[in-house]
Amino acid sequence: MENSPIHEIELYSRKVFKTLLDHEINKSHRYGDSLTLVDFLFETDPATPETLHSAEVFAIDLLNIHLRDVDIPCRQNNEFLILMPSTSTPGARTACERLRKLMIAEEQTANGIPFRLTISAGMATLPLDHAISSDELLQHASIALQHARTNHFTGVVAYSEIPK
């Protein structure tokens, strides 16, 4: 049996990501599909440029292995945005928890320097009952991420779960 090469994801620029986000929102509204946006942040301990770079490489490698071909990832600094088409809150939570557990599973080593990752994750699912813009969806995912960080939640926080 022949081994197939590992699919490598492309990390989209912020500009391209925004264009794809707008497209996917329009498509979801038209066809009634679920759409979830995940915003996750990783921090290293110790927080050095070397460990941060190694953590980025480690995170990208995990995304290469565990994201679907249809998922749309974007990196900005030590944050990743992942657009998950045709994915509702429960499915996105399962995927995010799997990624989070893999990232924090064990101590990593970069250039002989051990470090640990801390992951905070927020997500927002496009409500099918009314239209919101891509900027609003981005804001909702960011609010969920900040809620997770502020309250030191170890799991994924959905925007819909935050008390208003």
BARO-967911 format. One record per residue (C-alpha): x, y, z. Coordinates in steps of 0.2 Angstrom, whole numbers, plus 5000, padded with zeros to 4 digits. Example, Ala and Ser with C-alpha at 12.3 -4.5 7.8 and 13.67 -1.06 7.14 Angstrom:
! residues 2
506249785039 506849955036 
END
This chain:
! residues 164
500050005000 500750174995 500950315008 500150475003 501050635007 500350735021 499250875016 500051045020 498851185024 499151355018 499151495031 498151635022 498651815024 497451925034 496752005018 496451845009 495751765025 494451915026 493951895008 493651705011 492751745027 491551855017 491251725004 490951585016 489751695026 488751735010 488751555005 488151505023 486751625022 486251575005 486251385008 485951375027 487551295031 488451305048 490051415049 491151435064 492651545067 493951495080 495151615087 496551535097 498051605106 499551515112 500851585125 502451505130 503351485147 504651545146 504151685135 505651705124 505851745105 506551565103 505151475112 503851575103 504551535086 504651355090 502851355097 502351435080 503151295070 502451165082 500651235081 500751245062 501351065061 499851015071 498651115060 499451035045 499050865052 497350895060 496351025050 495250975036 495651025018 494051145019 494651235034 495351405032 496751455044 497651625046 499051675058 499351845065 500651855078 500451715091 498551695086 497751585074 496051615066 495251455058 493651465048 492751305048 491451295035 489951175037 490351155055 489251195070 489751235088 489851055094 490951005079 492051155081 492251125100 492750945097 494050995084 494651135095 494851035110 495750895101 497051035094 497151115112 497550945120 498850905107 499651065109 499751065128 500050875130 501850885135 503350995137 504151045121 505951085118 506651215107 508551225104 508851135120 507651255130 506051165137 504451265137 502651235140 501151305129 499651385136 498151395124 496651505125 495251475113 493651565108 492451525094 490851605086 489651515075 488651605062 486851615068 485751555054 484251655061 484951825056 486351895046 487951965054 489452035045 491151955044 491752095056 490452045069 490951865068 492751905070 492252015085 491251885093 492651755091 493851885098 492751925113 492551735117 494451715116 494651865128 493351795140 494351625140 495951715144 495251835157 494351695166 495751575164 494651445156 495651285150 494351235137 493551325122 492351465125 490951495113 490251665111 488451605113 488951545130 489551705137 488251795148 487651955140 
END
